[in-house]
Amino acid sequence: MAEDAPRRQPTLDEVAELAGVSRSVASRALNNAPHVSRVKREAVERAVRRLGYVPNSTARALATRQTGAAALVVSGEDPSIFADPFFAQVIVGASAALEEADLHLMLCLAASDRGRKRVEELFRSKGADGVMLMALREDDPLARMAERATMPVVFGGRPVGSVPRWYVDVDNAGGAREATEYLISLGRTRVAALCGRLDTEAGRTRYRGYRDAMLAAGLDPFPPREGDFTESSGATAMAALLTERPDVDAVFAANDNMGVGALRALRGAGRRVPDDVAVVGFDDLAVAQVSDPPLTTVHQPIQALGREMARMLAALVNGQSPTALILPTRLVVRASA
């Protein structure tokens, strides 16, 4: 009589499925790694007992190398950047998604040589299970670090001059084009653009969307008037524009901060908004609702940007292969245009 076939050993994937957690969470729970909630740890233990799972020693050795953390690295110069309403919303979205994946969020600022060395050490020592990169500029050293990295890297917004495999971005060109088309539909023909930094992909792409809309309407685009996405730079750029082109009748600002700065400069110059000059921003931050007048703007889903970056990174950490994602924008009409 033939002997019974040996019973197949249960797998870690089956443990994770029964426990209702991801594979990486099940792995960290079995190895007493940090950043696993008590509820999920107990669910994994129950699944192990029920299935009779016995950890593989090789898999255990690999699993213990996981840190249970994900890093959000911003190429900025000022630590207060994390208090900026845009980045604050990104952090809220990313934090919520990482909590679902039982990954701890680390924040890193990397503009100075010292900051970049810390990030380089993070990559080299694998001090995180993965990294999210944001606010990269042209020829940014962080992009080169990411190319050499052996851990998963997700970009928030595409870097200048390249298209990485994993990124989450918004439709910058489409949003800027819609904003400009709206201004043109109001009968404005001398529409200027207050651009963000042109060494960033967002700054360049939003100007390109503006330019394409102007050319399609048979109008001459204004040269880019560059700022740095801050309110003060928007005010400075608007004041200079009024000196050089006092006939301007509409402005597309690359973000709401610059748009609010433009409103301030127009008010100081005695220009009525929107009667004399209509203004449209980009982002749909809270400041757009309380500005004087409330700012017409392009809404981008900022929290969703952070959330989808984190979800993409968690999927990579878990051995999956997600695809890049571009989030839609929409125009929000208020009193400034």
C-alpha positions as CSV (number, residue, x, y, z in Angstrom):
1,M,0.0,0.0,0.0
2,A,1.4,3.4,-1.0
3,E,2.4,5.8,1.7
4,D,0.3,9.0,2.2
5,A,1.8,12.0,0.4
6,P,3.6,14.3,2.8
7,R,1.5,17.3,3.9
8,R,2.4,20.6,2.3
9,Q,3.7,23.2,4.6
10,P,1.7,26.4,4.9
11,T,3.3,29.5,3.5
12,L,3.8,33.0,4.9
13,D,1.3,34.3,2.3
14,E,-1.4,32.0,3.7
15,V,-0.6,33.2,7.2
16,A,-1.0,36.8,6.1
17,E,-4.2,36.1,4.2
18,L,-5.8,34.3,7.2
19,A,-4.7,37.1,9.6
20,G,-6.0,39.8,7.2
21,V,-2.6,41.6,7.0
22,S,0.0,42.2,4.3
23,R,2.9,39.7,3.9
24,S,5.4,42.2,5.2
25,V,3.3,42.8,8.4
26,A,3.0,39.1,9.0
27,S,6.8,38.7,8.5
28,R,7.6,41.5,11.0
29,A,5.1,40.2,13.5
30,L,6.8,36.8,13.4
31,N,10.2,38.3,14.0
32,N,9.1,40.7,16.8
33,A,10.0,43.7,14.6
34,P,8.8,47.2,15.6
35,H,5.8,49.1,14.2
36,V,3.3,46.3,14.3
37,S,0.1,46.9,16.2
38,R,-0.9,44.6,19.0
39,V,-4.2,43.6,17.2
40,K,-2.3,42.6,14.0
41,R,0.4,40.8,15.9
42,E,-2.2,38.7,17.7
43,A,-4.0,38.0,14.5
44,V,-0.8,36.7,12.9
45,E,-0.1,34.5,16.0
46,R,-3.6,33.0,15.8
47,A,-3.1,32.3,12.1
48,V,0.2,30.6,12.7
49,R,-1.3,28.3,15.4
50,R,-4.3,27.5,13.2
51,L,-2.2,26.7,10.1
52,G,0.7,25.1,11.9
53,Y,3.1,27.4,10.2
54,V,6.9,26.9,10.8
55,P,9.1,29.9,9.7
56,N,11.8,29.2,7.2
57,S,15.2,30.1,8.6
58,T,16.3,31.8,5.4
59,A,13.1,33.8,5.1
60,R,13.4,34.8,8.8
61,A,16.9,36.1,8.2
62,L,15.7,38.2,5.3
63,A,12.6,39.5,7.2
64,T,14.6,40.8,10.1
65,R,16.4,43.2,7.8
66,Q,13.2,45.1,7.4
67,T,13.0,48.3,9.4
68,G,9.2,48.9,9.4
69,A,9.8,52.5,8.3
70,A,9.4,54.5,5.2
71,A,11.1,57.9,4.6
72,L,9.7,61.0,2.9
73,V,12.6,62.9,1.6
74,V,12.1,66.5,0.5
75,S,14.7,68.5,-1.5
76,G,14.1,71.7,0.4
77,E,16.2,74.3,2.1
78,D,14.1,75.3,5.1
79,P,12.8,72.8,7.8
80,S,9.6,74.9,7.9
81,I,8.8,73.5,4.5
82,F,7.0,70.6,6.3
83,A,4.6,73.2,7.8
84,D,3.8,74.5,4.3
85,P,0.1,73.7,3.7
86,F,1.0,71.7,0.6
87,F,3.5,69.5,2.2
88,A,1.4,69.2,5.4
89,Q,-1.4,67.7,3.3
90,V,1.0,65.3,1.6
91,I,2.2,64.2,5.0
92,V,-1.3,63.6,6.2
93,G,-2.1,61.5,3.2
94,A,1.1,59.5,3.4
95,S,0.9,58.9,7.1
96,A,-2.6,57.5,6.9
97,A,-1.6,55.1,4.1
98,L,1.6,54.0,5.9
99,E,-0.4,53.4,9.1
100,E,-2.6,51.0,7.2
101,A,0.5,49.1,6.0
102,D,2.1,49.2,9.5
103,L,5.0,51.3,8.3
104,H,6.4,54.2,10.4
105,L,6.9,57.6,8.6
106,M,10.3,59.3,8.7
107,L,10.8,62.9,7.5
108,C,14.0,64.0,5.9
109,L,15.1,67.4,4.5
110,A,17.9,67.2,2.0
111,A,19.1,70.4,0.4
112,S,22.4,71.1,2.3
113,D,25.5,68.9,1.9
114,R,24.9,67.7,5.4
115,G,21.3,66.8,4.6
116,R,22.2,65.0,1.4
117,K,24.9,63.0,3.2
118,R,22.3,61.8,5.8
119,V,20.0,60.7,3.0
120,E,22.9,59.0,1.2
121,E,23.6,57.1,4.4
122,L,19.9,56.2,4.6
123,F,20.1,54.6,1.2
124,R,23.5,52.9,1.9
125,S,22.6,51.5,5.3
126,K,19.0,50.6,4.3
127,G,17.7,52.6,7.3
128,A,14.2,52.4,5.8
129,D,12.3,49.8,3.8
130,G,11.7,52.4,1.1
131,V,11.9,56.1,0.2
132,M,9.5,58.7,-1.2
133,L,11.2,61.6,-2.9
134,M,9.7,65.1,-3.5
135,A,10.5,68.6,-4.8
136,L,13.5,67.5,-6.8
137,R,15.2,70.1,-9.0
138,E,17.2,69.8,-12.2
139,D,20.4,67.8,-11.8
140,D,19.4,67.0,-8.2
141,P,21.9,64.7,-6.5
142,L,18.9,62.9,-4.9
143,A,17.8,61.6,-8.3
144,R,21.2,60.0,-8.8
145,M,21.1,58.4,-5.4
146,A,17.7,57.0,-6.2
147,E,19.1,55.5,-9.4
148,R,21.7,53.6,-7.4
149,A,19.4,52.6,-4.6
150,T,18.7,48.9,-3.9
151,M,15.6,49.7,-1.9
152,P,12.2,50.8,-3.4
153,V,11.9,54.5,-4.4
154,V,8.7,56.3,-5.3
155,F,8.8,59.8,-6.7
156,G,6.2,62.4,-5.8
157,G,6.2,64.3,-9.0
158,R,8.5,63.4,-11.9
159,P,12.1,64.7,-11.8
160,V,13.3,67.1,-14.5
161,G,14.4,65.3,-17.7
162,S,13.5,61.7,-16.7
163,V,10.6,59.4,-16.1
164,P,11.2,57.0,-13.3
165,R,9.5,53.6,-13.1
166,W,7.5,54.5,-10.0
167,Y,6.0,57.9,-9.4
168,V,2.7,59.7,-8.5
169,D,2.1,63.0,-10.1
170,V,-0.8,65.3,-11.0
171,D,-1.8,66.6,-14.4
172,N,0.2,69.8,-14.2
173,A,0.0,70.6,-17.9
174,G,-3.7,69.9,-18.1
175,G,-4.6,71.9,-15.1
176,A,-2.6,74.9,-16.2
177,R,-4.1,74.7,-19.7
178,E,-7.6,74.6,-18.3
179,A,-6.9,77.6,-16.1
180,T,-5.6,79.6,-19.0
181,E,-8.4,78.5,-21.3
182,Y,-10.9,79.7,-18.7
183,L,-9.2,83.2,-18.5
184,I,-9.3,83.4,-22.3
185,S,-13.0,82.4,-22.3
186,L,-13.7,85.5,-20.1
187,G,-12.4,87.6,-23.0
188,R,-8.9,88.2,-21.5
189,T,-6.2,88.4,-24.2
190,R,-3.2,89.7,-22.3
191,V,-2.7,86.7,-20.0
192,A,0.6,86.5,-18.1
193,A,2.1,83.5,-16.2
194,L,3.8,83.8,-12.8
195,C,5.8,80.6,-12.9
196,G,7.2,78.5,-10.1
197,R,10.9,77.5,-10.2
198,L,11.8,76.5,-13.7
199,D,14.3,74.0,-12.5
200,T,11.4,71.9,-11.3
201,E,9.2,69.7,-13.4
202,A,6.0,71.3,-11.9
203,G,7.2,74.8,-12.7
204,R,8.1,73.9,-16.3
205,T,5.1,71.8,-17.0
206,R,2.6,74.3,-15.7
207,Y,4.2,77.0,-17.8
208,R,4.0,74.7,-20.8
209,G,0.2,74.1,-20.2
210,Y,-0.3,77.9,-20.1
211,R,1.7,78.5,-23.3
212,D,-0.1,75.7,-25.2
213,A,-3.5,77.3,-24.3
214,M,-2.3,80.7,-25.4
215,L,-0.9,79.5,-28.7
216,A,-4.1,77.4,-29.4
217,A,-6.1,80.6,-29.0
218,G,-3.9,82.5,-31.3
219,L,-2.5,84.7,-28.5
220,D,1.1,85.5,-27.7
221,P,2.3,83.9,-24.5
222,F,4.1,86.1,-22.0
223,P,7.7,85.1,-21.1
224,P,7.8,83.2,-17.9
225,R,8.0,85.4,-14.8
226,E,9.7,83.1,-12.3
227,G,9.1,82.8,-8.6
228,D,9.8,80.2,-6.0
229,F,6.2,79.1,-5.1
230,T,6.1,81.5,-2.1
231,E,3.6,84.4,-1.6
232,S,6.4,87.0,-1.4
233,S,7.8,85.8,-4.8
234,G,4.3,86.1,-6.3
235,A,4.0,89.7,-5.1
236,T,7.4,90.6,-6.4
237,A,6.8,89.0,-9.8
238,M,3.4,90.7,-10.1
239,A,4.8,94.1,-9.2
240,A,7.6,93.8,-11.8
241,L,5.1,92.6,-14.4
242,L,2.8,95.6,-13.8
243,T,5.8,97.9,-14.4
244,E,6.8,96.2,-17.6
245,R,3.3,95.3,-18.9
246,P,0.7,97.6,-17.4
247,D,-1.8,96.4,-20.0
248,V,-1.9,92.9,-18.5
249,D,-5.6,91.8,-17.9
250,A,-5.2,88.3,-16.5
251,V,-2.6,86.2,-14.6
252,F,-2.2,82.5,-14.2
253,A,-0.1,81.8,-11.0
254,A,1.8,78.5,-10.7
255,N,0.4,78.0,-7.2
256,D,-2.0,79.5,-4.7
257,N,0.8,81.1,-2.6
258,M,2.0,83.0,-5.6
259,G,-1.6,83.8,-6.6
260,V,-2.3,85.4,-3.2
261,G,1.0,87.4,-3.5
262,A,-0.2,88.6,-6.9
263,L,-3.5,89.7,-5.4
264,R,-1.6,91.7,-2.7
265,A,0.5,93.4,-5.4
266,L,-2.5,94.2,-7.5
267,R,-4.3,95.7,-4.6
268,G,-1.3,97.8,-3.7
269,A,-1.1,99.1,-7.3
270,G,-4.8,100.1,-7.2
271,R,-5.9,97.4,-9.7
272,R,-9.3,95.8,-9.2
273,V,-9.6,92.1,-9.2
274,P,-11.2,90.7,-11.3
275,D,-12.4,93.8,-13.1
276,D,-9.0,95.0,-14.2
277,V,-6.9,91.9,-13.8
278,A,-8.3,88.3,-13.3
279,V,-6.2,85.9,-11.3
280,V,-6.2,82.1,-11.2
281,G,-3.9,79.9,-9.0
282,F,-3.0,76.3,-8.7
283,D,-3.4,73.8,-5.7
284,D,-6.7,74.8,-4.0
285,L,-5.1,75.3,-0.6
286,A,-7.1,76.8,2.3
287,V,-5.6,80.2,1.7
288,A,-7.4,80.4,-1.7
289,Q,-10.7,80.4,0.1
290,V,-9.9,83.2,2.5
291,S,-7.9,85.5,0.2
292,D,-9.3,88.9,-0.8
293,P,-11.0,88.2,-3.1
294,P,-11.3,84.4,-2.9
295,L,-9.0,82.8,-5.4
296,T,-10.1,80.9,-8.5
297,T,-7.7,78.0,-8.7
298,V,-6.9,74.6,-10.0
299,H,-7.7,71.9,-7.5
300,Q,-5.1,69.1,-7.2
301,P,-5.8,66.2,-4.8
302,I,-2.8,66.8,-2.5
303,Q,-3.7,64.4,0.3
304,A,-4.3,61.7,-2.4
305,L,-0.9,62.4,-3.8
306,G,0.7,61.6,-0.4
307,R,-1.6,58.6,0.1
308,E,-1.0,57.1,-3.3
309,M,2.8,57.5,-3.0
310,A,2.7,55.7,0.3
311,R,0.5,52.9,-1.1
312,M,2.7,52.5,-4.0
313,L,5.8,52.2,-1.8
314,A,4.1,49.7,0.5
315,A,3.2,47.6,-2.5
316,L,6.8,47.6,-3.6
317,V,8.0,46.7,-0.1
318,N,5.5,43.8,-0.2
319,G,7.0,42.5,-3.4
320,Q,4.3,43.8,-5.8
321,S,4.9,45.7,-9.0
322,P,2.5,48.8,-9.1
323,T,2.3,51.2,-12.1
324,A,2.9,54.9,-12.2
325,L,-0.1,57.1,-11.5
326,I,-1.1,60.6,-12.7
327,L,-4.0,62.2,-10.7
328,P,-6.6,64.5,-12.3
329,T,-7.1,68.2,-11.6
330,R,-10.2,70.4,-11.9
331,L,-10.9,74.1,-11.9
332,V,-12.6,75.7,-8.9
333,V,-14.2,79.1,-9.8
334,R,-14.3,81.8,-7.1
335,A,-14.3,85.6,-7.2
336,S,-10.9,86.4,-8.5
337,A,-11.7,85.4,-12.1
